[in-house]
Each structure stands twice: as structure tokens, then as C-alpha cells.
Amino acid sequence: MSVGWTRDELRALVAGAAVSARDRNAQAVALSSTPLFADDAASFELRTDDPGWVVQMVHVHPDDRPRLVNMWRDALSKPAELVTQRLRVRQGDGWGIHQIQYLNLIHHPEVGAVLVVNREIGSPAEVQDGPELSPLVPELSTEPVWIVQHLDALGVVVRTDGRVLELFGRPPAELEGEHVLQFIHPADHAAALDAWIGLLREPGGARTLRQRLVQADGTNVWIDTTLLHLVGEAGEPTVLSVTREITDEVAETRRTQRLVSELVSLADGVPLPIWRAAPDGQITYANAAFRARFGGVPVVQAVAVLGDRARAESEWAALLTGSEERQMVLTANDGRLVCLACRVVADEDGEVRSVVGWCEDVPTDAPVPQWVPERSGAAVGASFASTRGLTSQPSSPLSR
């Protein structure tokens, strides 16, 4: 056959799977009248009631939905090329792994559609090979609101599917024939137009936008929209718009940002130098006291003078591999003896995400810890000995 797939190859592809078909607009196409499938329907499940792409999207795990979007775009742009992904699909109260395959046979003389081949292949715990799956995350208590729209090159809505009334506050008929921009908050028009112009310059390209949608009653809701630039049979550009509501996510993000801002403000008022660093020591946050004392040092280890830098690196490595907390007594780059109190922050798998800590001067009347190197004895040790004398057992300068 001119499209590169023989009858035997297609039958082998769909054997043991659930099979349906869609047109280039993701609408269901009946395969029951196609001889290729009607003659051998016993070897696979022929679905005549394909739920459509929007419904399929809702049942796919949120972290895997971008893959489904990219699959459809790839299938439309690659005729006769099999596009395959393994995705998590809702099954009861849990998730199952499905192998989803799209095969664009729109120009096939016996098919004339995009085949959708769906196989259930196990649970996430059972399936170890294949594409890496994102970690499971708790879903929201309610299903997200999804819609799919087809737009022409001017941004006019040609067709809209999904939970339109719930998201727009309008029936689909009120959207079709209207320019999509009239439903977007005016403050987001500039960004939307920039994305649209760039998208139309890239056949097969994609853009993702976060913007506000104005519902019929004037309520603003936040949406996340992925735009895919498709090229029609006659070469005319069309745009597929996949939108979900993210109002709750935006609100949660803003609450988190406010909390972070409050904590940063609180930390800046603490007189002790406080910092946060990546596992390699790169400083990702320093409060006002830290910046005032140590300037813009890039890594925690650079707090120490050059002569103490190697020991600082050694202490840091020991912190990451052996203990959740560690106190390091070092000579700082301002010449004073300091104690760096460090605490590891790990994720649920035990991987170190960051290290937080604070810095405190070691009082001149504190006992000299055994792990202060002798090279500092001439300057620091003599001062300690003159006031308190040397002790055989170290004590933490932060425990006084």
C-alpha cells in the first residue's frame, strides 16, 4: 500500500488491543464498516464508542497529559509513523499503565483516520521498562476542567468540546464563530498575541500560556492553555487549543509565595547569619546578617579562610554522607573563629535537597574544640588558653 502499512501489519498491530479511530480534529470515526477491521474483529476489541480526546485526557494522570498532547501533535505531523507512549490511566481508585499508540492513516485507502490502539499492560509497580514515568502525586479532590478548541488562523473558534459551560459559563454555541481573545482578560491580551504570532510562524510548533478567562458573569478564572499549530490538508493553518482550569493551583502558589516572603522577611530580621544552600554548597539564600558579614560569597565553604577551605570541604562532604546535622568550627574570612551549624533537608527518598544553617562566633572564653587545627593555636589557641585553659573534652559553642 502507498502509505507503507499492509493489512497483515495493521492486524498484527491491533491484535489483542482496544482499537478506535479519530479524524484530524480528534472526533470519533466509525471503523465497523471498514473491511480491514470488520473481517477480523475477533482478534481485537473494536470500540465504536470512542470517548474522544477530551475524556481520554481527563482520565490520564496529570503528569502524563503533556505526553498525550505531544503524541497527538506528532501523529498528525508524521503520517504512517507509529507514535507510542506509556501513560498512567485511572482505574478505579488507582492507576494502571496503558500503552497508547497513534497511527495517522488519514490517507490510507481503507482506514482514512488516526488509529488509536490502547493496551493495558499492568500497574506502575509491575511495569519497569519503557519510558520513565513521573512520580505519582495526589490528585485534586475534583477532576480538573478540560476543554479542547479548534481555532482558525485568525483565532476564531471553529469548534469547542469538553466541559465548556463549566469553564466559560457559556454554552458551546456562544463561543463558536467568536474570536477567542474576547474571552481572555484584557491584561493578558499582549502575551496571548505574542504567543499567537510566534506560533503561526512555526508549523507543528506549540506554545503554553497561563492566563485569565473571563466567564459570562464576569468572574475571572485562571487557565493553562497549550496551543498546537496544525496544518490542514489544503495547507491552511489551524490551531488546536487544549485548556484546563488552574484557579486553585494559582491560589495555592500565591499562598506559598506569600509564606516564603514572610519567612524571608522574618529571617532578615534575625541578627545571626542564616543561609540555605544546594548540596554542592552553592548559596541559594542568605539573610541580611549573612550578606553584611560575608558579602556575596557564592558557596558556604567560602566563609572559611583559604587555609581552612580544604577542611571545610571535608566537613561538608561528611555532612552530606553521614549525618543530618553537623557543627563546623572554622576561621572565617574576617579572621574570627566561627561555628557553622548545618542541617540537611532531604526528600522522602532520602535524597539531599538542600542544607540550611546559621553562623555564630565562638566566644573567646569557650574551650578550644579538639578539631580546631593546631595551625590556629598561635593566634586563637593562645587567646583561649589565657582565659580558660585547654580542656580534653570539646563542647559545642552553641550549647552554652
LINTA-V114205 format. One record per residue. N is the residue number from 1. SS is DSSP state (a for helix, b for strand, c for the rest). PSI is psi in degrees with one decimal (* if undefined). D_CENTER is the distance of its C-alpha to the mean C-alpha in Angstrom with 2 decimals. Layout:
N	SS	PSI	D_CENTER
N	SS	PSI	D_CENTER
This chain:
1	c	151.0	41.97
2	c	-24.8	40.91
3	c	-1.4	37.21
4	c	1.5	37.24
5	c	120.2	36.82
6	c	168.4	40.00
7	a	-44.4	40.75
8	a	-39.5	40.70
9	a	-40.7	37.31
10	a	-40.4	35.81
11	a	-37.1	37.50
12	a	-36.3	36.19
13	a	-42.8	32.62
14	a	-5.9	32.81
15	c	127.9	35.00
16	c	7.4	33.84
17	c	168.5	30.86
18	b	128.5	30.35
19	b	134.3	30.85
20	b	-178.2	30.55
21	b	153.0	30.45
22	b	153.5	29.16
23	c	-178.2	30.41
24	c	-14.1	28.50
25	c	13.7	27.58
26	c	20.7	25.96
27	c	145.7	29.06
28	b	141.0	30.76
29	c	134.0	33.68
30	c	128.7	36.45
31	c	-9.5	37.08
32	c	-25.7	40.01
33	c	-1.5	42.52
34	c	119.0	41.32
35	a	-36.1	43.89
36	a	-35.7	41.41
37	a	-33.4	39.70
38	a	-30.9	42.59
39	c	-21.1	44.80
40	c	36.4	42.57
41	a	-12.1	40.45
42	a	-20.7	41.43
43	a	-2.6	39.14
44	c	169.1	35.91
45	b	112.3	34.75
46	b	112.8	35.22
47	c	115.2	33.18
48	c	-6.4	35.07
49	c	51.3	32.88
50	c	125.3	29.47
51	c	-11.8	27.29
52	c	161.6	25.61
53	a	-36.3	22.14
54	a	-46.4	21.12
55	a	-41.4	22.27
56	a	-41.7	20.63
57	a	-42.5	17.25
58	a	-34.6	17.78
59	a	-7.8	18.59
60	b	144.2	15.66
61	c	138.1	12.90
62	a	-38.8	10.11
63	a	-18.3	7.47
64	a	-7.0	10.29
65	a	-37.3	11.41
66	a	-33.0	10.16
67	a	-39.6	12.32
68	a	-41.1	15.11
69	a	-46.8	15.11
70	a	-33.2	15.35
71	a	-46.9	17.96
72	a	-42.3	20.14
73	a	-44.4	20.10
74	a	-41.5	21.02
75	a	-42.2	23.71
76	a	-29.7	25.34
77	a	-6.5	25.48
78	c	75.7	26.79
79	c	138.5	29.88
80	c	9.0	31.12
81	c	126.6	28.14
82	b	127.6	26.44
83	b	123.1	22.64
84	b	139.1	21.25
85	b	154.1	18.07
86	b	124.1	17.77
87	b	153.3	15.81
88	b	127.4	15.96
89	b	138.2	18.35
90	b	132.5	19.72
91	b	103.3	23.13
92	c	-123.1	25.01
93	c	3.3	23.28
94	b	-155.4	21.03
95	b	142.3	19.19
96	b	154.9	20.86
97	b	124.2	19.85
98	b	138.7	21.18
99	b	115.7	21.83
100	b	131.7	21.61
101	b	133.6	23.63
102	b	134.9	24.45
103	b	112.4	27.69
104	b	101.1	28.89
105	b	36.9	32.64
106	c	-32.3	33.36
107	c	7.7	36.31
108	c	132.9	37.51
109	c	-22.7	41.06
110	c	-9.8	40.63
111	c	-62.7	37.04
112	c	32.9	36.08
113	b	174.1	32.52
114	b	118.1	29.05
115	b	140.1	29.32
116	b	112.4	26.66
117	b	120.3	27.19
118	b	122.9	25.57
119	b	131.9	26.22
120	b	125.0	25.30
121	b	3.7	25.14
122	b	-171.3	24.46
123	c	164.0	22.24
124	c	-34.0	19.10
125	c	-28.8	21.55
126	c	-28.9	24.03
127	c	108.6	22.02
128	c	-24.7	21.37
129	c	-178.4	21.75
130	c	-174.0	20.00
131	c	142.2	16.44
132	c	136.7	14.11
133	c	141.7	12.33
134	c	150.6	9.06
135	c	144.8	10.50
136	c	141.5	11.92
137	c	152.1	11.14
138	c	137.5	13.93
139	c	161.3	14.31
140	c	159.9	15.86
141	c	-22.6	19.64
142	c	151.5	20.06
143	c	141.8	18.62
144	c	155.8	16.69
145	c	119.8	19.00
146	b	142.9	18.52
147	b	156.1	20.90
148	b	130.9	21.58
149	b	148.1	23.98
150	b	124.5	26.03
151	b	148.5	27.13
152	c	-177.3	29.87
153	c	-18.7	29.90
154	c	-5.2	31.01
155	c	15.1	28.20
156	b	135.7	30.55
157	b	118.7	29.24
158	b	-43.4	30.97
159	b	150.2	29.58
160	b	136.3	27.06
161	b	162.0	26.04
162	b	-155.1	24.21
163	c	63.7	24.47
164	a	-48.5	25.93
165	a	-37.7	28.40
166	a	-37.3	25.93
167	a	-47.6	23.51
168	a	-19.5	26.13
169	c	18.9	29.06
170	c	150.5	31.02
171	c	157.5	32.15
172	a	-35.4	30.98
173	a	-27.9	34.44
174	a	-14.6	34.01
175	a	-37.8	30.97
176	c	130.9	32.38
177	c	-6.0	34.37
178	c	152.6	32.80
179	b	130.8	30.71
180	a	-25.9	27.11
181	a	-25.5	27.19
182	a	-12.6	29.74
183	a	-2.4	27.24
184	b	143.1	24.80
185	c	135.8	25.50
186	a	-34.1	27.76
187	a	-16.6	25.76
188	a	2.8	22.90
189	a	-43.1	25.37
190	a	-46.6	25.35
191	a	-38.6	21.64
192	a	-42.1	21.89
193	a	-39.2	24.98
194	a	-44.6	23.62
195	a	-40.4	20.73
196	a	-45.4	23.36
197	a	-44.1	25.82
198	a	-37.7	23.45
199	a	-44.0	22.29
200	a	-16.5	25.94
201	c	-5.9	26.70
202	c	85.6	24.35
203	c	128.9	25.40
204	c	-2.5	22.57
205	c	175.1	20.04
206	b	152.8	17.07
207	b	147.5	15.82
208	b	132.8	13.22
209	b	144.9	14.70
210	b	118.5	14.35
211	b	172.9	17.98
212	b	134.1	20.65
213	b	134.8	22.72
214	b	114.7	26.32
215	c	172.8	27.69
216	c	-32.3	31.39
217	c	7.5	32.38
218	c	-3.8	30.74
219	c	137.4	27.76
220	b	130.1	24.55
221	b	147.0	21.28
222	b	138.1	17.82
223	b	152.1	16.27
224	b	120.5	13.33
225	b	130.0	15.17
226	b	124.6	14.68
227	b	129.5	18.05
228	b	126.2	19.43
229	b	108.6	22.78
230	b	155.6	25.09
231	b	121.2	28.67
232	c	174.3	31.33
233	c	-35.4	34.36
234	c	5.3	36.53
235	c	-0.9	34.08
236	c	141.6	33.13
237	b	139.0	29.54
238	b	157.1	27.67
239	b	129.3	24.20
240	b	124.8	22.07
241	b	119.8	19.99
242	b	118.8	17.41
243	b	140.0	16.81
244	b	151.0	15.47
245	b	136.2	16.45
246	c	25.1	14.13
247	a	-46.5	17.12
248	a	-38.3	16.55
249	a	-42.4	12.94
250	a	-42.0	14.40
251	a	-41.5	17.32
252	a	-39.7	15.48
253	a	-41.7	13.57
254	a	-37.5	17.05
255	a	-42.4	18.69
256	a	-41.4	16.52
257	a	-39.5	17.30
258	a	-41.0	20.93
259	a	-44.0	21.06
260	a	-42.7	19.77
261	a	-41.3	22.35
262	a	-41.2	25.03
263	a	-38.3	24.41
264	a	-41.9	24.54
265	a	-41.0	27.73
266	a	-45.3	29.15
267	a	-35.0	28.45
268	a	-22.2	30.11
269	c	-6.5	33.19
270	c	131.1	33.57
271	c	-22.2	36.37
272	c	143.8	34.99
273	b	125.2	32.60
274	b	144.1	29.10
275	b	163.8	26.09
276	b	139.9	22.64
277	b	156.6	21.75
278	c	166.7	19.36
279	c	-25.3	20.81
280	c	2.0	22.78
281	c	-8.8	24.38
282	b	125.1	22.80
283	b	123.4	23.25
284	b	-14.3	20.27
285	b	140.0	22.47
286	b	133.6	26.26
287	c	178.1	28.40
288	a	-39.5	31.48
289	a	-39.1	33.86
290	a	-46.0	31.99
291	a	-38.4	31.86
292	a	-34.4	35.50
293	a	-43.2	36.68
294	a	0.4	34.69
295	c	-142.4	33.61
296	c	42.6	30.54
297	c	134.4	30.46
298	c	-28.1	27.19
299	b	154.4	27.13
300	a	-39.5	28.60
301	a	-23.4	31.10
302	a	-4.5	32.59
303	a	-32.1	33.98
304	b	152.1	36.69
305	c	161.8	39.61
306	a	-36.9	39.71
307	a	-22.6	42.17
308	a	1.0	39.79
309	a	-41.2	36.61
310	a	-41.1	37.00
311	a	-34.4	37.52
312	a	-41.0	34.50
313	a	-41.3	32.38
314	a	-43.5	34.06
315	a	-39.0	33.50
316	a	-43.8	29.79
317	a	-39.9	29.46
318	a	-35.3	31.41
319	a	-43.7	29.14
320	a	-28.3	26.01
321	a	-15.2	27.88
322	a	-32.0	30.35
323	c	155.2	30.04
324	c	-26.9	27.79
325	b	150.0	30.11
326	b	143.5	32.49
327	b	128.6	34.97
328	b	122.4	35.98
329	b	116.7	39.25
330	b	160.6	39.37
331	b	119.2	41.39
332	b	166.3	39.22
333	c	-3.9	39.48
334	c	8.4	41.73
335	c	-7.3	44.21
336	c	151.3	43.73
337	b	127.4	42.89
338	b	158.5	39.59
339	b	122.4	37.63
340	b	114.6	33.85
341	b	118.4	32.50
342	b	144.4	29.08
343	b	129.0	26.76
344	b	138.0	23.83
345	b	116.2	20.61
346	b	158.6	19.02
347	c	-174.3	16.26
348	c	-18.5	17.45
349	c	3.9	18.05
350	c	1.4	20.18
351	c	134.3	18.13
352	b	120.1	19.04
353	b	-39.9	16.31
354	b	173.5	18.92
355	b	131.6	22.62
356	b	157.2	24.29
357	b	-178.6	27.98
358	b	168.6	31.02
359	b	137.1	34.20
360	b	138.5	37.79
361	b	141.4	41.12
362	c	118.8	43.33
363	c	146.0	46.58
364	c	-18.1	49.61
365	c	9.8	51.43
366	c	150.8	48.74
367	c	143.6	49.65
368	c	120.3	48.46
369	c	149.2	45.86
370	c	-24.6	46.93
371	c	11.0	43.77
372	c	122.6	44.68
373	c	153.7	46.06
374	a	-21.5	49.76
375	a	-20.3	49.24
376	a	-0.4	48.51
377	a	-36.3	51.64
378	a	-39.5	53.96
379	a	-52.5	52.18
380	a	-45.4	50.14
381	a	-40.3	51.98
382	a	-39.2	55.35
383	a	-40.7	54.16
384	a	-46.1	52.87
385	a	-32.9	56.08
386	a	-20.6	58.28
387	a	-40.0	56.93
388	c	-23.5	55.89
389	c	160.4	56.77
390	c	144.2	54.61
391	c	154.6	53.44
392	c	-22.2	52.77
393	c	124.9	49.75
394	c	152.0	46.71
395	c	148.8	45.26
396	c	131.1	41.95
397	c	-14.0	42.51
398	c	-2.3	40.00
399	c	0.0	42.05
400	c	*	45.12
